[in-house]
Amino acid sequence: MRLILTTAIIIAVVFHGFNIFAGSPLVRLNKLASEFKQSLPDYWVGEGSVEFFLPEDCIEIIEKVGNCQGNNPASPYGIVKVPFATGEFQTSFESNTFVYRMRPDEAIVLIGFTPPKAEYFSFRSYLLYRDFQNLNQRNIDSIGRFLIFASLGDSLNHKLIKTGGGDDPFSQPMILISTASRQMDGRLRLKLEKLLNRFDLPTDIINTDVIPEQLPLHLGYEGDKDSFSLYMRVAFFDDEQAGREYIDNSGLIALRIVPNGEAVSDPLPIPELRNRVSGVDENPLLPDLDKLVSMVKGKFETESGKSSVYNLHEMNFEGYDCIENSNPCLGGNRDAISNISIPILLPDENSFLMIAGINHAKTAPLTYTTMSVMNAKKIFGIEAIHNTKLEGSVGFYMPEFVPSVAKQDELYIYKIARNCEEGNPYCLEIQEGELGIGKGETIMFIERNYLNCDTIVGPGPGEAIPPKLITFR
């Protein structure tokens, strides 16, 4: 019997190498990363990490730069931090940075596992800063850097990423190569595929995040070259504890890989962008929405005095357009289309506002919709209201409302106040303090509509009709 078992083990080792002893996929992937790093003697390799940015981290950012760049409170941001490369213009005394310049032939490689099950996750590189002298469409005689914060193409989201997990992209092994270089992408893929075979891991887990040099981008390490960042987004974990553990320790390894010698340009082609037009038409619901707004005004004016109505406006910044026209893109991505309000003051305990709108997750196959509540002065997202929290709100506030076209859950009403009535599930109570909005500070709203599951990109222009704000004060 012992001889038979020994023979079986020998056969397994002959056919499968040492993988039978290699442990879990996590152990094998970590060993792969270590051997991959050692297989690059002709390159400078620096190791970094992925650190997650949460709403409470905004306090430190606000102290440093005065605002939090319109963070989405529903979506923790994983920020890739890598060492400065030799010869790179250095803007920080820290050893690792999330803002870096890039040679046309270098790469940043992420190795690890995707998040546990959530409604959404994605990876995408951004053009962050551009030197004033390199701006298009502007006649600027100035010295300094301009914050463009523009997406460099479609996001590699949970519907598109290759993980080897088939229809399940969560908690799966993945590798991401972020580079502008065709040659670098090809060389690294060959090395990684050999290692994946050796460690008995699927070879179809390698993804490329293209840095589209030919837009054009200004690549290089000099001080006047463009600066970049690589971000990960994740929203609404199924298991909050598992999500928190991933955020605290994702295990993602970041390697910055730079060839020795002079930089060589061999640009990857600019990827074709996905078509955002899905054919969704919410216009037939507008008469019902207007009727609902009128009824809300009539009811609460009687109780609370004068009202005013404000429209939110579509914010559909395309990264390539922002780069071409030298406009700020505010960190938007192609997986979402947003509607934004003007700043509004709720000056006292008796002031409140009602949001009336269309629940876009009911009219289109969207992954999710949120209404983010922002401190306008600090551009700081403090809370996000998920589309599921809107369901039933019309019946709660306006049981007498009878829509002509819309189904009742396709519309919503939500209250924002400094004091919510006890037992009201459709009211968000605004807090003061560092993570809130003081009585002398203005409030702003951003509705974010994420990922049409048919087109696998964000809704098209005009497909998510903006809600209306009705203030009572």
Residue, then its C-alpha position, 0 to 999 in steps of 0.5 A: m500500500r505504501l509503495i502505491l501511495t509513494t508511486a502516486i505522489i511521484i507521478a503527481v509531482v512529475f506531471h504537476g511539478f511541486n504545485i501539489f505542495a504549494g498551498s492555497p492560491l493566496v500562498r502560491l500568488n505571493k510566491l509568484a510575486s516574489e519570484f516574478k520580482q527576482s526574474l527582473p535583473d535588467y529592471w529597477v523594481g520598487e515594491g509598493s502597496v495599495e492603501f484604502f482611503l475612507p471618509e474619516d481620512c478626509i480630515e487630514i486631507i482637508e487640513k492639508v489642502g482645504n478640501c476632499q476632492g468630492n470623495n464618494p462616501a459609498s466607495p472606499y478608494g484603494i490608492v496605489k502607492v509606489p516608490f519614486a524611481t531613480g531620476e524622477f522629479q520628487t515632490s514628496f519626502e515620503s519613500n512611497t507616493f500615489v502621485y508619480r510621473m511615468r516613463p513611456d516604457e515602465a509599468i506598475v504591476l498589481i498582484g493579488f486578489t479581487p475584493p469579496k463580493a460587492e455591488y461594484f469594484s474597478f481599477r483605473s489610472y488617471l492623469l492627475y496633474r499637468d504642467f501649465q505650460n503643457l495645457n491645450q486650449r489655454n494661453i497661460d503664462s504661468i508656472g505651476r501644476f493644473l489638477i485635471f484628475a481625468s480618467l484615462g479610459d474605461s474602467l476595468n470593472h468587475k464585469l470586465i476584469k479577467t480573474g479565471g473565476g468565470d462569472d464570479p469575479f470576487s475573491q479571485p486571483m488577478i494581475l494588472i499591468s498598468t503601462a503605456s508600452r506595448q513591448m513592456d506589456g508583452r514581456l511582462r505577460l510572458k514572464l507572468e504566464k510562465l510563472l502562473n503555469r508553474f504555480d498552477l494558477p490560471t493564465d487568463i488573469i492578466n489584465t492591462d490598464v493602458i496608459p494612452e501615450q498617444l492622446p497625447l500624454h507627456l511622459g518622462y521623469e522631468g518636473d514638467k511631465d504629467s503626473f498619474s495615479l492608479y485607483m481602485r474603487v469598491a462599493f457596498f460589500d455583501d458582508e461588511q466584516a469581510g469588506r472591512e478586513y479586505i480594506d484593512n489588509s487587501g494583500l495587493i502587491a504593487l511593483r514598479i518596474v523600470p527598464n535600465g537604460e534610456a527610455v524607449s517609446d513603443p505605445l500601446p494603441i488607444p483603446e476604443l471607448r465603450n458606447r454609453v448609449s443604452g436607449v433608456d428614456e426616462n422622459p415619459l416619467l417627467p410629468d409624474l415627477d413634476k406632479l410629485v414635486s408640486m404635491v410635496k411643495g403644497k404639503f410642506e409649505t403649509e406645515s413649514g413656510k416658504s419653499s424653493v425648488y432647485n434642479l440638479h445638473e448632469m455632470n458627464f465629464e469624459g476624461y479624454d475630452c477634459i485632457e484635450n480641452s484642459n478642463p478639470c474632470l474631478g476624478g469622474n469615471r466612465d462607469a458612472i454619470s452624475n447629477i450635481s446640485i448648487p450649494i444650499l444652506l440649512p441655517d437652523e434646526n427648523s430648515f430642511l429639504m426634500i429630494a424628489g426624483i426618479n429611482h434610476a435603478k428601477t428604470a434601467p439595469l444599473t448596478y446601483t444609484t446613490m445620493s451623496v450628501m456633501n459639505a460644499k465648502k470642504i467638497f467632502g462626502i459625508e453620507a450616501i443614500h443607496n437606491t434601495k433606501l428610496e423604495g416605498s418613500v412616495g407611499f410614506y410621504m404621499p400616499e394620495f399620489v397616483p402616478s399616470v405613467a410611472k410605477q410608484d417605486e420608480l419615483y422617490i422622496y427623501k428628506i434631509a434635515r438637522n432633526c428627523e422625526e423618530g421612526n422616519p426611515y426616509c430622512l437623513e439627519i445632518q450632523e455637525g462636527e469634523l465629519g458633518i456640516g455646520k449650520g453656517e456651512t452649505i450642503m451639496f448633493i451628487e447623485r451617482n448612477y453606476l454601471n449599466c449591466d447591458t452596456i457594461v459602462g455608465p449611463g449615456p448623456g440624458e439617460a438619468i434625469p436629475p432629481k429636484l431639491i425643494t427647500f423649506r426654511 
